[in-house]
Structure formats: C-alpha cells, structure tokens
Amino acid sequence: MRKISGYPSCMACGKANPRGFQLDLFADGGKVTTTFRLPAWANGFPGAAHGGALCTLLDEVMAWAAIDATCRYHVTGEMNVRFLAPAVPGEEVTAVGEIAEDRRRFLLCRGEVRGPGGALLAKAEGKFFPVSAEQQTAMEERWRHDAAALGHPGEGPPA
C-alpha cells in the first residue's frame, strides 16, 4: 500500500484542516482505501452518523481512485449513494473506491463503506470528469502555494 498525500486544506483528506476529517488515504491495486473513526459531531439522528459524512468518505475514495490511476485531477459530476445500514458515531468504518469503467469523457467509479465486522453500510457510483490541462496546472500551483503557506512545504500534488 502506498500512502496518498492529500491536499493540505481539504475538508476530507487535508492534514492542515482542523475542522476536517484528516483522512489517511492508501492506494493499492487500483483501489483507494481509508479507515476512519466517525466522530460524535458526525451524528445525524441519535445513534446514527449523518449520511453526508458517509457521502464525503465515498466521494473522497472514488475521486482519489480516479486521480491516482490517471495522475490527473477529476471532479465529481454525479454521485448516487445507497444507504444500507446505519453507521454509528464512535465506530471505525472503512471506505474503498475504484474505477469501474473508463467511458472516455469520464470515469465511472464505485465505492463502499463497511462497518465493524465488514457489514456493508453504504455503496456509491459516480461520474468523475478530468479537469482541463489549464485547470490541472492552476490546481497544481495552488496546491504547492497552499502547502507551503500551511507549513507542509514537502507536500505537493500527485505526480
């Protein structure tokens, strides 16, 4: 497994974002995985994590699967999520994303979130569109600038 260095101020993977999830992402065999203990503040209804927290996990692992496989940024164009069982704040969940199909204009990605014991809690499918060459360059420059400004000068965009 290879650790992915996320964008420092990202609300999902950014280590410099004190209000974010600060996910550790790992790439292996075309899949991107993260394990995350759902915080109490991610509560939706009593005893159940908010669906938006699970959507964030799914979006992140699917997007990074696309980015890691292509070395090009992709943005989420569409994401459909199916919730199968409640996730419980305080419990650890694992999210996995991968490319399901290359449809030329976009990548179709799939993801899932599993709870303790491997129970499937949510699954998703999404369309991820590559950014233009100009957007890629601008995003890489912004990444380097923000990383240096936030005290993470060695971190940079994926190569």
N, C-alpha and C positions, 0 to 999 in steps of 0.2 A: 504494500500500500504506500502511496505517495501523498504527503500532506499538501493541500492546496492553500496557498497564501491568499486569503480573501482581501477584498478592497477594505482598507482600514476603517472607514466610517460607515460601511454598510450596516443597516439595521439587523441583518441576519448573520453575516459572517465577519463583520468588522470588529477587530480586537480593540480598536480605539473608540468604539461607540459604547459608552457606559450604560445606555438605555436599550441596547440591542441584545440579541440572543448570543452573540460572540461564538458562533458555531465553529467547531473544528471539522473541516471537510477533508475527505480522503478519496483519492481516485485509485481504482484498481480494476483492471479487466473491462474497461468501458463503462464502469458504474462509479457513481459518486455517492458516498455514504457519510452520514453524520449521526452521532448518538447525542441525545440532549435530554437533560432532566427538566421537565416542564416546571417553570416557576409558579408560585402561588398567584402572582399577578397575571398569569395567563388564564385565569379562571373565567369560564363563561357562566353556565348555570352551576349551582353548588355541586361540587364533586366532579365536574367535567371541565376539561380545558376548552377554551374558546376555539371554534372552528377556524378562525383566522390565524391562530398560532400554527395549526397543522397545515393550513394553506401556505404559510410562509416557509415552513420546512420543505414542503413538496416543491414549491416554486424554486427554492434555492438549489436543491439537489438536481432537479431537472435542468435548470439553466446552466449550472456548472458542468453537468454531463455534456451539454452541447458545447460550451466554451472549451472544456478540457480536450474534447475529441477533435476540435477544429482549430484551436488556437485563435479563435475569432469570437468577439463578443456577440451574444444573441440576446434579444429581448423577448419577453413573453407577449405573444399576440393573443393567446386564448388559453384558458386552463379550465378543465372540468374536473371537479372533485366529487368523489362519492365517499360519504362518511358511513362507516360500517359498525363502529362501536366507539363508546366514549373513551377519550384519553383522560387520565387522571393527573391533575397537577401534583407535583412531587415525585411522580414516576418517571422512569427513564424510557424514552422512545428512540427508535432507530428509523431513519428515513433513508431511502435509496432511490436514486434516479438514474435513468439510462436512456439512450437514444433507441427508439423503437423502429424508426423509418426515416430515411432521407427522401424528402419529397421535392428536391431541387430548390424551390423557393424558401422552404422552411424545413426544420427538423421536427418530427413528431417524437415527443419524449413521454416516458411513463415514469411514474413514481409511486412509492407506497410508504406508509408509516406503520410500523409494528410496535406493539407494546411489550411489556414484560412477558416472557414466555413465548414470544413470537406471534401473538394474536394480531391479525390484520385489522388496523383501526381505520385507515383511510387509504384510498388509491386515487391517482390522478392521471390525466393525459393532457398534454399541452402542445401548442404550436409555438416554436421558438424561431424567430426570424433573425438572420445575421444583420449586423449594422453595416452601413456603407464603409468604404475604405477611409473616407474623411472622418466619419464618426469614430471609427476604430482609433485613428491617430489622435484625435482630440481626447478620447477617453483614456488612452494610454498616458498622454501628457498630464491630464488631470490626476490620474492615479499617482504618478510619480510626485507631482506637486503636493497632493494631499498627504501622501505617505511621509514625505519629508517634513511638512508642516506639523504633522501629528506625532513626530518623533519615531517614525518607522522608516528611516531612510533606506534600509536594505531591501525593503519590500517593494515589489513592482508588479506590473501586470503579467499575466501568464505569457510565456514565450512559445 
